[in-house]
Amino acid sequence: MMFEERIKSGIPGDGRCLFRSVVHGDCLRLGKPSPSEADERELADELRAKVTDELIKRRADTEWFVEGDFDTYVMQMRLPHSWGGEPELLMSSHVLQVPITVHMLDKKTNSLKVIAEYGQEYGKENPVRVLYHGYGHYDTLKNQFGGLQLKRFCEELDHVLYRQLRK
């Protein structure tokens, strides 16, 4: 099994992946079981609605970093199959009042790198951790660990992968 397969949860690419990843990651962060796909979809749609409301509430602060006309953007983002991005991650952190850390797999080193952090005003401990694939898809990290624990987890997976390759 590849390293990437060991760390991601398998969030469907249905236009809701960012929102699914955040709600799934929030459940894991809180020590709750992973939601069923139907529950995850419902929670993702609820988060999307709250995020678009938060964009409107914070319009003066957010309008400048939204592409194109703000009202059109928000209207499009309310649709269930519209892809979310950085504005939605930032608003998700405000809606949930938790930090969100975005990771990306560095294929050269086969390790995770933090590429963005949102909601630092809510603390740095126990963030929701999502994995960005670099082509518009988000997933949830299977294990929601804090900094050093995540590093150790990744190092252990690297050793397991190395041993498998040597066989």
C-alpha positions, 0 to 999 in steps of 0.5 A, spaced: 500 500 500 502 506 498 504 512 503 498 516 500 493 511 501 495 510 508 494 517 510 488 519 506 480 517 508 478 517 501 473 523 500 469 522 494 471 528 489 463 530 488 464 538 489 463 537 496 470 534 498 473 540 501 467 541 506 467 533 507 474 533 509 473 539 514 467 536 517 470 529 517 477 531 520 473 535 525 469 529 527 476 525 528 479 531 531 474 531 537 475 523 537 468 521 534 467 516 529 468 517 522 461 519 519 457 515 514 458 517 507 450 520 507 452 523 514 458 526 511 454 529 505 449 532 510 454 535 514 458 538 508 452 541 505 450 544 512 457 547 513 457 550 506 451 553 507 454 556 514 461 558 510 457 562 505 453 566 510 460 567 513 463 570 507 457 575 506 457 576 514 465 578 513 464 581 506 468 587 507 474 583 509 473 577 504 471 581 498 478 582 495 480 575 495 474 572 492 475 572 484 470 576 480 463 579 482 462 577 490 455 576 489 455 571 483 461 567 487 457 566 493 451 564 489 455 559 485 458 557 492 452 555 495 451 550 489 452 543 492 457 541 486 462 548 486 469 546 488 471 550 495 478 553 496 482 558 500 476 562 502 472 557 504 477 554 508 478 560 512 471 561 513 470 554 515 475 555 521 471 561 523 464 557 523 467 551 527 472 556 531 478 551 530 484 552 526 485 548 520 491 546 517 492 544 510 497 538 508 500 536 501 504 530 500 511 531 497 512 526 492 520 527 492 521 526 500 514 522 501 512 526 507 507 531 508 508 538 508 504 544 511 502 548 506 497 553 509 494 554 516 487 558 517 484 560 524 490 561 528 486 565 532 482 559 535 489 556 537 494 552 534 493 545 538 488 540 535 487 543 528 482 539 523 487 536 518 486 536 511 490 533 505 490 537 498 492 533 492 494 539 488 489 538 483 483 541 486 481 535 491 481 535 498 481 529 503 482 528 510 488 525 514 486 519 517 490 520 523 489 527 526 495 528 530 498 534 533 505 536 530 510 532 533 506 526 533 504 527 526 511 527 524 513 520 528 507 517 525 509 519 518 516 517 519 514 510 522 510 510 515 516 511 511 520 506 515 514 501 513 514 503 506 521 502 506 521 495 508 516 493 503 520 496 498 526 492 500 522 485 500 
